Amino acid sequence: MHRMRAAIAVLATIILIAVSQVRSTPPPPAAPAPASSPVALPSPNVAGTTSLEETLARRRSVRSFSPRQLTAGEVGQLLWAAQGTTDEQGHRTAPSAGASYPLELYALTAAGVFRYLPADHALRLVRAADARPELGAAALGQESVASAPLVLVITGVVARTAARYGSRAERYVWLEAGHAAQNVLLQAVALGLGAVPVGAFDDGRVREILGAPADEAPLYVIPVGHPAP
C-alpha cells in the first residue's frame, strides 16, 4: 500500500509539472506572409469615352453594392487613377509636393490584402485572407466597407515629404491623399461603378489589418463596387 501511494504521488507530480510547462510555454509567433511575386495588372486605359464634366456631374457617394466582382482591368484602372505613373520619369496621376510621393495604396478583395506597386502597375500580396470584415469593424462598423467587392486604403509616410518641407509636410500629405481619393471617385464613375470616401476608422487597427509599418498613417478608406439595384 505504501509503495502504491508513493507511485501515485510521483505520477501526480509529473502531471503537474507537464501542465505547468504547457501553460508557461508562449504560443508560437504568427507566420509572416509568404513572399510573392508581383501580379501584373492590365494596362490602364488613357483614352476613355466619358468626359471629365460628365463624371463630375454624376459623382455621388454610393454605400450599397451588388455582389458582382470587379474585373482585373477595373481594379487596375482605379489603382492607376489614384497613384499610377504617367511617363518614363515616374510622374503620377495625382500631384505630389516636390514629387516626394508619400502615399501607399492597398487593395482589399475576397482574395486578400494587396499593395499597389505604381512603377510596375502590379499588385503584391500582403495577406492571403479576406480582411474586409475586419476593416469594416475598424471603420466603426460601416457595412459599405465590409461588403464592397473592392476596398482601397490610402496611407501616407510623412517622413518622405518632411525631408524637404519640414513641418509643412503633414499638411501636404493630407492634401495629396485628397487628390488621389478624388481621382478614384471620378474614375469609378467613368467605369460605371460607385464609391464613397470614408474617414472614420481606428488608425492603429487599420494599420494592423494592412500589415503596414509604423510610419504609415492610414488616411482614407474607399469602398468601390457596382451600385446595388
GINORFEN-V435353 format. One record per pair of residues at least 12 apart in sequence whose C-alpha atoms are under 10 Angstrom apart, sorted by the first residue. I is the first residue (numbers start at 1). J is the second residue. If there is no record, write none. Layout:
BEGIN
i->I j->J
i->I j->J
END
This chain:
BEGIN
i->32 j->126
i->32 j->127
i->32 j->211
i->33 j->125
i->33 j->126
i->33 j->127
i->33 j->128
i->33 j->211
i->34 j->125
i->34 j->126
i->34 j->127
i->34 j->128
i->35 j->124
i->35 j->125
i->35 j->126
i->35 j->127
i->36 j->123
i->36 j->124
i->36 j->125
i->36 j->126
i->37 j->122
i->37 j->123
i->37 j->124
i->37 j->125
i->38 j->114
i->38 j->115
i->38 j->116
i->38 j->117
i->38 j->120
i->38 j->121
i->38 j->122
i->38 j->123
i->38 j->124
i->38 j->125
i->39 j->114
i->39 j->116
i->39 j->117
i->39 j->120
i->39 j->121
i->39 j->122
i->39 j->123
i->39 j->124
i->39 j->125
i->40 j->72
i->40 j->76
i->40 j->117
i->40 j->120
i->40 j->121
i->40 j->122
i->40 j->123
i->40 j->124
i->41 j->72
i->41 j->73
i->41 j->74
i->41 j->75
i->41 j->76
i->41 j->77
i->41 j->79
i->41 j->80
i->41 j->116
i->41 j->120
i->41 j->121
i->41 j->122
i->41 j->123
i->42 j->71
i->42 j->72
i->42 j->73
i->42 j->74
i->42 j->75
i->42 j->76
i->42 j->77
i->42 j->121
i->42 j->122
i->43 j->73
i->43 j->76
i->43 j->77
i->43 j->80
i->43 j->121
i->43 j->122
i->44 j->73
i->44 j->74
i->44 j->75
i->44 j->76
i->44 j->77
i->44 j->78
i->44 j->79
i->44 j->80
i->44 j->81
i->44 j->84
i->44 j->121
i->45 j->73
i->45 j->74
i->45 j->76
i->45 j->77
i->45 j->80
i->45 j->81
i->46 j->77
i->46 j->80
i->46 j->81
i->46 j->86
i->48 j->187
i->48 j->190
i->48 j->191
i->49 j->190
i->49 j->191
i->50 j->187
i->50 j->189
i->50 j->190
i->50 j->191
i->50 j->192
i->51 j->190
i->52 j->186
i->52 j->187
i->52 j->189
i->52 j->190
i->54 j->186
i->54 j->189
i->54 j->190
i->55 j->185
i->55 j->186
i->55 j->187
i->55 j->188
i->55 j->189
i->55 j->190
i->55 j->191
i->55 j->192
i->56 j->185
i->56 j->186
i->56 j->189
i->56 j->190
i->57 j->186
i->57 j->189
i->58 j->186
i->58 j->189
i->58 j->190
i->59 j->185
i->59 j->186
i->59 j->187
i->59 j->188
i->59 j->189
i->59 j->190
i->59 j->193
i->59 j->194
i->59 j->195
i->59 j->196
i->60 j->185
i->60 j->186
i->60 j->189
i->60 j->194
i->60 j->195
i->60 j->196
i->61 j->185
i->61 j->194
i->61 j->195
i->61 j->196
i->61 j->197
i->62 j->144
i->62 j->185
i->62 j->193
i->62 j->194
i->62 j->195
i->62 j->196
i->62 j->197
i->62 j->223
i->62 j->224
i->62 j->225
i->62 j->226
i->62 j->227
i->62 j->228
i->63 j->142
i->63 j->143
i->63 j->144
i->63 j->145
i->63 j->147
i->63 j->148
i->63 j->194
i->63 j->195
i->63 j->196
i->63 j->197
i->63 j->223
i->63 j->224
i->63 j->225
i->63 j->227
i->63 j->228
i->64 j->143
i->64 j->144
i->64 j->145
i->64 j->147
i->64 j->148
i->64 j->194
i->64 j->195
i->64 j->196
i->64 j->223
i->64 j->224
i->64 j->225
i->64 j->226
i->64 j->227
i->64 j->228
i->64 j->229
i->65 j->144
i->65 j->147
i->65 j->148
i->65 j->149
i->65 j->193
i->65 j->194
i->65 j->195
i->65 j->223
i->65 j->224
i->65 j->225
i->65 j->226
i->65 j->227
i->65 j->228
i->65 j->229
i->66 j->147
i->66 j->148
i->66 j->149
i->66 j->225
i->66 j->226
i->66 j->227
i->66 j->228
i->66 j->229
i->67 j->147
i->67 j->148
i->67 j->149
i->67 j->225
i->67 j->226
i->67 j->227
i->67 j->228
i->68 j->148
i->68 j->149
i->68 j->225
i->68 j->226
i->68 j->227
i->68 j->228
i->69 j->109
i->69 j->110
i->69 j->148
i->69 j->149
i->69 j->150
i->69 j->225
i->69 j->226
i->70 j->109
i->70 j->149
i->70 j->150
i->70 j->193
i->70 j->224
i->70 j->225
i->70 j->226
i->74 j->187
i->74 j->188
i->74 j->191
i->74 j->192
i->74 j->193
i->74 j->225
i->75 j->107
i->75 j->109
i->75 j->150
i->75 j->151
i->75 j->152
i->75 j->188
i->75 j->224
i->75 j->225
i->76 j->107
i->76 j->116
i->76 j->121
i->76 j->122
i->76 j->123
i->77 j->121
i->77 j->184
i->77 j->187
i->77 j->188
i->77 j->191
i->78 j->107
i->78 j->152
i->78 j->183
i->78 j->184
i->78 j->185
i->78 j->186
i->78 j->187
i->78 j->188
i->78 j->191
i->78 j->224
i->79 j->105
i->79 j->106
i->79 j->107
i->79 j->116
i->79 j->117
i->79 j->118
i->79 j->121
i->79 j->122
i->79 j->123
i->79 j->152
i->79 j->180
i->79 j->183
i->79 j->184
i->79 j->187
i->80 j->92
i->80 j->93
i->80 j->94
i->80 j->116
i->80 j->117
i->80 j->118
i->80 j->121
i->80 j->122
i->80 j->180
i->80 j->183
i->80 j->184
i->80 j->187
i->81 j->93
i->81 j->94
i->81 j->180
i->81 j->181
i->81 j->182
i->81 j->183
i->81 j->184
i->81 j->185
i->81 j->186
i->81 j->187
i->81 j->188
i->82 j->94
i->82 j->103
i->82 j->104
i->82 j->105
i->82 j->118
i->82 j->152
i->82 j->154
i->82 j->177
i->82 j->178
i->82 j->179
i->82 j->180
i->82 j->181
i->82 j->182
i->82 j->183
i->82 j->184
i->82 j->185
i->82 j->187
i->83 j->95
i->83 j->101
i->83 j->103
i->83 j->104
i->83 j->105
i->83 j->116
i->83 j->117
i->83 j->118
i->83 j->119
i->83 j->121
i->83 j->154
i->83 j->177
i->83 j->179
i->83 j->180
i->83 j->181
i->83 j->183
i->83 j->184
i->84 j->116
i->84 j->117
i->84 j->118
i->84 j->119
i->84 j->120
i->84 j->121
i->84 j->122
i->84 j->180
i->85 j->117
i->85 j->118
i->85 j->119
i->85 j->120
i->85 j->121
i->86 j->118
i->86 j->119
i->88 j->119
i->89 j->119
i->90 j->118
i->90 j->119
i->91 j->118
i->91 j->119
i->92 j->118
i->92 j->119
i->92 j->180
i->93 j->179
i->93 j->180
i->93 j->183
i->94 j->176
i->94 j->177
i->94 j->178
i->94 j->179
i->94 j->180
i->94 j->181
i->94 j->182
i->94 j->183
i->95 j->175
i->95 j->176
i->95 j->177
i->95 j->179
i->95 j->180
i->96 j->161
i->96 j->172
i->96 j->173
i->96 j->175
i->96 j->176
i->96 j->177
i->96 j->179
i->96 j->180
i->97 j->161
i->97 j->164
i->97 j->165
i->97 j->169
i->97 j->172
i->97 j->173
i->97 j->175
i->97 j->176
i->98 j->161
i->98 j->164
i->98 j->165
i->98 j->172
i->99 j->160
i->99 j->161
i->100 j->157
i->100 j->158
i->100 j->159
i->100 j->160
i->100 j->161
i->100 j->162
i->100 j->163
i->100 j->164
i->100 j->165
i->100 j->173
i->101 j->156
i->101 j->157
i->101 j->158
i->101 j->160
i->101 j->161
i->101 j->173
i->101 j->176
i->102 j->155
i->102 j->156
i->102 j->157
i->102 j->158
i->102 j->159
i->102 j->160
i->102 j->161
i->102 j->162
i->102 j->169
i->102 j->172
i->102 j->173
i->102 j->174
i->102 j->176
i->102 j->177
i->102 j->216
i->103 j->154
i->103 j->155
i->103 j->156
i->103 j->157
i->103 j->158
i->103 j->160
i->103 j->161
i->103 j->173
i->103 j->174
i->103 j->176
i->103 j->177
i->103 j->180
i->103 j->216
i->103 j->217
i->103 j->218
i->103 j->219
i->104 j->116
i->104 j->117
i->104 j->118
i->104 j->153
i->104 j->154
i->104 j->155
i->104 j->156
i->104 j->157
i->104 j->177
i->104 j->212
i->104 j->216
i->104 j->217
i->104 j->218
i->104 j->219
i->105 j->117
i->105 j->118
i->105 j->123
i->105 j->152
i->105 j->153
i->105 j->154
i->105 j->155
i->105 j->156
i->105 j->180
i->105 j->218
i->105 j->220
i->106 j->123
i->106 j->124
i->106 j->125
i->106 j->126
i->106 j->151
i->106 j->152
i->106 j->153
i->106 j->154
i->106 j->155
i->106 j->210
i->106 j->212
i->106 j->221
i->107 j->123
i->107 j->124
i->107 j->125
i->107 j->126
i->107 j->150
i->107 j->151
i->107 j->152
i->107 j->153
i->107 j->154
i->107 j->210
i->107 j->221
i->107 j->222
i->107 j->223
i->108 j->125
i->108 j->126
i->108 j->127
i->108 j->129
i->108 j->130
i->108 j->131
i->108 j->132
i->108 j->135
i->108 j->145
i->108 j->148
i->108 j->149
i->108 j->150
i->108 j->151
i->108 j->152
i->108 j->153
i->108 j->210
i->108 j->223
i->109 j->128
i->109 j->129
i->109 j->130
i->109 j->131
i->109 j->132
i->109 j->147
i->109 j->148
i->109 j->149
i->109 j->150
i->109 j->151
i->109 j->152
i->110 j->128
i->110 j->129
i->110 j->130
i->110 j->131
i->110 j->132
i->110 j->133
i->110 j->147
i->110 j->148
i->110 j->149
i->110 j->150
i->111 j->125
i->111 j->127
i->111 j->128
i->111 j->129
i->111 j->130
i->111 j->131
i->112 j->125
i->112 j->126
i->112 j->127
i->112 j->128
i->112 j->129
i->112 j->130
i->112 j->131
i->112 j->132
i->112 j->210
i->113 j->125
i->113 j->126
i->113 j->127
i->113 j->128
i->113 j->129
i->113 j->130
i->113 j->131
i->113 j->132
i->113 j->151
i->113 j->152
i->113 j->209
i->113 j->210
i->113 j->211
i->114 j->126
i->114 j->127
i->114 j->128
i->114 j->152
i->114 j->210
i->115 j->127
i->115 j->152
i->115 j->153
i->115 j->210
i->115 j->212
i->116 j->152
i->126 j->209
i->126 j->210
i->126 j->211
i->126 j->212
i->127 j->209
i->127 j->210
i->127 j->211
i->130 j->146
i->131 j->146
i->131 j->151
i->131 j->209
i->131 j->210
i->132 j->144
i->132 j->145
i->132 j->146
i->132 j->147
i->132 j->148
i->132 j->149
i->132 j->150
i->132 j->151
i->132 j->209
i->132 j->223
i->133 j->145
i->133 j->146
i->133 j->147
i->133 j->148
i->134 j->146
i->134 j->205
i->134 j->206
i->134 j->209
i->135 j->151
i->135 j->153
i->135 j->201
i->135 j->202
i->135 j->205
i->135 j->206
i->135 j->207
i->135 j->208
i->135 j->209
i->135 j->210
i->135 j->221
i->136 j->148
i->136 j->151
i->136 j->201
i->136 j->206
i->136 j->221
i->136 j->223
i->137 j->201
i->137 j->202
i->137 j->205
i->137 j->206
i->138 j->200
i->138 j->201
i->138 j->202
i->138 j->203
i->138 j->204
i->138 j->205
i->138 j->206
i->138 j->207
i->138 j->209
i->139 j->198
i->139 j->199
i->139 j->200
i->139 j->201
i->139 j->202
i->139 j->203
i->139 j->205
i->139 j->206
i->139 j->221
i->140 j->200
i->140 j->201
i->140 j->202
i->141 j->200
i->141 j->201
i->142 j->198
i->142 j->200
i->142 j->201
i->143 j->223
i->144 j->195
i->144 j->196
i->144 j->198
i->144 j->222
i->144 j->223
i->144 j->224
i->144 j->225
i->145 j->196
i->145 j->197
i->145 j->198
i->145 j->221
i->145 j->222
i->145 j->223
i->145 j->224
i->146 j->223
i->147 j->223
i->147 j->224
i->147 j->225
i->148 j->194
i->148 j->195
i->148 j->222
i->148 j->223
i->148 j->224
i->148 j->225
i->148 j->226
i->148 j->227
i->149 j->223
i->149 j->224
i->149 j->225
i->149 j->226
i->150 j->195
i->150 j->222
i->150 j->223
i->150 j->224
i->150 j->225
i->150 j->226
i->151 j->195
i->151 j->196
i->151 j->221
i->151 j->222
i->151 j->223
i->151 j->224
i->151 j->225
i->152 j->181
i->152 j->184
i->152 j->195
i->152 j->197
i->152 j->220
i->152 j->221
i->152 j->222
i->152 j->223
i->152 j->224
i->153 j->181
i->153 j->197
i->153 j->198
i->153 j->206
i->153 j->207
i->153 j->210
i->153 j->218
i->153 j->219
i->153 j->220
i->153 j->221
i->153 j->222
i->153 j->223
i->154 j->177
i->154 j->178
i->154 j->180
i->154 j->181
i->154 j->216
i->154 j->217
i->154 j->218
i->154 j->219
i->154 j->220
i->154 j->221
i->154 j->222
i->155 j->173
i->155 j->174
i->155 j->177
i->155 j->203
i->155 j->206
i->155 j->207
i->155 j->210
i->155 j->212
i->155 j->215
i->155 j->216
i->155 j->217
i->155 j->218
i->155 j->219
i->155 j->220
i->155 j->221
i->156 j->170
i->156 j->173
i->156 j->174
i->156 j->176
i->156 j->177
i->156 j->215
i->156 j->216
i->156 j->217
i->156 j->218
i->156 j->219
i->156 j->220
i->157 j->169
i->157 j->170
i->157 j->173
i->157 j->213
i->157 j->214
i->157 j->215
i->157 j->216
i->157 j->217
i->157 j->218
i->158 j->170
i->158 j->171
i->158 j->172
i->158 j->173
i->158 j->174
i->158 j->215
i->158 j->216
i->158 j->217
i->159 j->173
i->159 j->215
i->159 j->216
i->160 j->173
i->161 j->173
i->173 j->219
i->174 j->219
i->174 j->220
i->177 j->218
i->177 j->219
i->177 j->220
i->178 j->197
i->178 j->219
i->178 j->220
i->180 j->220
i->181 j->196
i->181 j->197
i->181 j->219
i->181 j->220
i->181 j->221
i->181 j->222
i->182 j->196
i->182 j->197
i->184 j->196
i->184 j->197
i->184 j->222
i->184 j->224
i->185 j->197
i->185 j->222
i->185 j->223
i->185 j->224
i->188 j->224
i->188 j->225
i->188 j->226
i->191 j->226
i->192 j->225
i->192 j->226
i->192 j->227
i->193 j->224
i->193 j->225
i->193 j->226
i->193 j->227
i->194 j->223
i->194 j->224
i->194 j->225
i->194 j->226
i->194 j->227
i->194 j->228
i->195 j->222
i->195 j->223
i->195 j->224
i->195 j->225
i->195 j->226
i->195 j->227
i->196 j->221
i->196 j->222
i->196 j->223
i->196 j->224
i->196 j->225
i->197 j->220
i->197 j->221
i->197 j->222
i->197 j->223
i->197 j->224
i->198 j->219
i->198 j->220
i->198 j->221
i->198 j->222
i->198 j->223
i->199 j->218
i->199 j->219
i->199 j->220
i->199 j->221
i->199 j->222
i->200 j->219
i->200 j->220
i->200 j->221
i->201 j->218
i->201 j->219
i->201 j->220
i->201 j->221
i->202 j->218
i->203 j->216
i->203 j->217
i->203 j->218
i->203 j->219
i->203 j->220
i->204 j->217
i->204 j->218
i->205 j->218
i->206 j->218
i->206 j->219
i->206 j->221
END
